[in-house]
Amino acid sequence: MKALLQAELLKVQSTRTTVGLLLATLAFVALTTVVSIPQAGDVTAPISFDDPGLLAGAVGSSFGVPQVVMLLLGAMVFTQEFRYGTVTSTYLGEPRRTRILVAKWLALIISSVAITIATVAVSLPVGTVLINSRGGDITIAALFWQMFAAGFVVMAAYGVIGVALGALLRNQIVAVIVVLVWMLVVEQIVIHAYPAIGRWMPGGAAYALMQQAPANGLDDKLLSVPSAGILLAAYLSMAVVLALRLTPKRDVL
């Protein structure tokens, strides 16, 4: 398993696509952080400039694009085996396909830790400097640390779900389109326009788990943190079970 995990980590780290995605992600993290912080006295903003949870909300909001990237990376880690024709040699090297799945999941979980830390390393100083420059007070309280911890959980879950999605779809173009349309169009529309439905979506659970309801104008419209955690765990379990059941039985071609 150690050799499999090292091989999967190398696949994740060594492709130009991964590097490009990460650089673009960090740029979007900084931009999202800036956009999420209102001007002092702006009464139309979802969260007040004087709110003690402003910094936590801004940093939490910056996880939007990284979540998409984690799902994409997870899907691409599996679908690239079919796109580049390496799946046959991978399965010959390790005939037990469930071990390959587990190795890919572990690789994405490890990668999610690095991306989560990088996200906060960019968003926290950007948010701090911007709030200070506008005359605000910086508050790093329990809410911030709860959001930070939830960020690791959400990012790891999205990576694992992404691998499962890639294992089920296998076509890289289809997987990428499904991820982008679902997360950037379907979920964004439903969660904000129909929160009674959107709260039960994976994205709604992630918002609630990271306590992003105030920053998105969704106060009291999302699930509680414990309920959101259970819901996200249910989605995660369903994806894992489907991948484990179907992957060993499917033909390579």
C-alpha positions, 0 to 999 in steps of 0.5 A: 500500500505504501508504494501505491500511495507514493505512486498516486501522490506522484501522479497528483503532484507531477502533472502540469494541470495540477500546478496550473489549477493550484496557482489559479486557485490561490489567485481566486482565493485572494480575489474571493477574500477581497470581494467578501469583505464589505466597506465600513458602513455598508448596510447592504452587505450580507455580513456587517463590517463590524461583525466579529465573525467577519474574518472567519466569514471572509476566510471561509468564503475563500474555500469556494474555488478550492472545493471545486478544485478538490472535486476536479482533482479527485475525478481527474486522478481516476479518469486520467488513467482511462484518458492516457491508457495507463489503467491496464498497466495500473490494474496489472501492477495491482489486480486488487482494484479496491487497493488502488481506490484506497490509495487514490483516496489517501493521496487526495486526503493528503493533498487536501490538507496541503491545499487547505493550509495554502488557502488559509495562508493566502486568505488570512493575511489578505483578509487581515490587511484589508480589514485593518486598512478599512479601520476594522478590528481583527477577531480570531475567536472560536468561530474562526477555528471551528471554520478552519477545522471544518475546512480540512473535513470538507476539502478531504470529503470533496477529494474522496467524492471526486475520486469516486465520481471519476471511478463511476464516470471514467470519462475525463471530459464528462467528469469535468463538465459534471463537476463544473455544472453541478457546483458552479451552476446547479448548486449556486442557483438552488442553494441561494434561490431555493435554500429549503432544497439547497440545504440538503445538497452537498454544497449546502452541507459544506456551507453549513459545516463551515458556518458560511450562512451569514456570509452568504445571506442564508441566516437560519436557512441551512442545516445546523453544523452537526446535521450538515456533518451527518449529511456530508458524511452520508454523501461521502459514504454513498460515493465510496460504497458505489465506487467500491462495489462497481469498480472491481466488476467493470471491464477496463474498456 
